[in-house]
Amino acid sequence: MGIAQNHGPSGHGLSTLIGQAVTAIDTPALVIDLDAMERNLAGMAAFAAQHKITLRPHAKMHKSATLAQMQMAHGAVGVCVQKTSEAEALAAQGVHNIYISNQVVSPAKLQRVVALSVALHAQGGQLAIAVDSMEGLQRLAETVHGQNTQIRVLVEIDVGQGRCGLPPGASAVPLVDEIARHPALHFGGLQAYHGRAQHLRSVTERRESIAEVVAQVQKTKAALEVAGHSVPLVTGAGTGTFALETASGLYGELQAGSYLFMDRDYANNAQDPTQPQFEHALFVKSQVISVRPSHAVVDAGHKAHAIDSGQPAVHGLALDYSNGGDEHGILHGETLPALGDTVWLIPGHCDPTVNLHNHLIGVRGGLQQGIVEQIIKVDARGALT
Ligand SMILES: Cc1ncc(COP(=O)(O)O)c(C=O)c1O
């Protein structure tokens, strides 16, 4: 089986891989086990359907219009992104229902947000955005004033993460009052996401944390209702806790993203029996390029996978991976692989790992015997603004 040539940044030549065996994929490369990914996709879609809750997966994870469309074909109402440029990149590839679940305050970016909203509106789509300050809201309102569009605005409250968001309770009221004064805006509800809670290891810790989140949401909703505002939606939740937000009955929309690929960090969470179980579907294919008596070296260092959540796990082999620098990984274990062997790595954190790659290589039929079926572009790679 020939090796496809020229896997440079343009991806030129990658399409020649389609139909070839997994062995033809040059290393390091980011590979999706399509069968596993589709089981994750179906598991989440079934959960949302069973619990009659809307799914708006976070596309910051895969940054790919192809995967966003696939999620929408399986019932997702649209996607979330964190950045204006992520929204632009996905919209340019036909994703028309996008929620920027983050704060945008720069006038230049707000111009882009409004232009995108106008464009999506014209195509029957919709843009939504989070706000957490009166100043940010007024900037948005001024920018959208007189434009041929309407933006759905979610007021973000800080439910424990200590990041963006107003304090829960009555502080959301003046913002919702202000939204009502602008015909080009409408109040979409509350953004209430607790990122750290996702990665608490025990089920009990996660339950306690989300019980507190839910109490804060309830308090805010009650304050808004007293002020005469109904709350059309509460949106939030990630792969670690979404069953808990669902069970609260308060949330109407789930933003989980990582469930599609399942990184090593998430696999360290104790399984909550009320959530579907997801499988690892994202791998870095690497090759052993040096073998010493004490260790082996693979050609994938932290330029091939993100290490903010720790080093990757080695798939299917009793080996420990430690960091060998930008381009190298060091393997230790009783039985070392041989020079030239393939080693599959499970990245510590899927989102920033994907952002290191231009393409995802989709494989059907497993990592050993499979065939390359699809090359998926990471459309919003490097979309940080
Ligand atoms: C606002 C927001 N919502 C949802 C998610 C999805 O979380 P996960 O990928 O862990 O499911 C994230 C991830 O960081 C996020 O920042």
The ligand as an SDF file (V2000), in Angstrom:
LIG
                    3D

 16 16  0  0  0  0  0  0  0  0999 V2000
  -19.4650   27.4710   27.5050 C   0  0  0  0  0  0  0  0  0  0  0  0
  -19.1690   26.0250   27.2620 C   0  0  0  0  0  0  0  0  0  0  0  0
  -20.1870   25.1860   27.0320 N   0  0  0  0  0  0  0  0  0  0  0  0
  -19.9830   23.8750   26.7750 C   0  0  0  0  0  0  0  0  0  0  0  0
  -18.7040   23.3490   26.7380 C   0  0  0  0  0  0  0  0  0  0  0  0
  -18.5630   21.8800   26.3740 C   0  0  0  0  0  0  0  0  0  0  0  0
  -17.8950   21.1430   27.2770 O   0  0  0  0  0  0  0  0  0  0  0  0
  -17.3490   19.6780   26.9290 P   0  0  0  0  0  0  0  0  0  0  0  0
  -16.5220   19.7550   25.6960 O   0  0  0  0  0  0  0  0  0  0  0  0
  -16.5230   19.3870   28.1050 O   0  0  0  0  0  0  0  0  0  0  0  0
  -18.5170   18.8160   26.7540 O   0  0  0  0  0  0  0  0  0  0  0  0
  -17.6140   24.1890   26.9830 C   0  0  0  0  0  0  0  0  0  0  0  0
  -16.2550   23.6450   26.9740 C   0  0  0  0  0  0  0  0  0  0  0  0
  -15.3120   24.1680   27.4600 O   0  0  0  0  0  0  0  0  0  0  0  0
  -17.8530   25.5590   27.2470 C   0  0  0  0  0  0  0  0  0  0  0  0
  -16.8440   26.4130   27.4790 O   0  0  0  0  0  0  0  0  0  0  0  0
  1  2  1  0
  2  3  1  0
  2 15  2  0
  3  4  2  0
  4  5  1  0
  5  6  1  0
  5 12  2  0
  6  7  1  0
  7  8  1  0
  8  9  2  0
  8 10  1  0
  8 11  1  0
 12 13  1  0
 12 15  1  0
 13 14  2  0
 15 16  1  0
M  END
$$$$
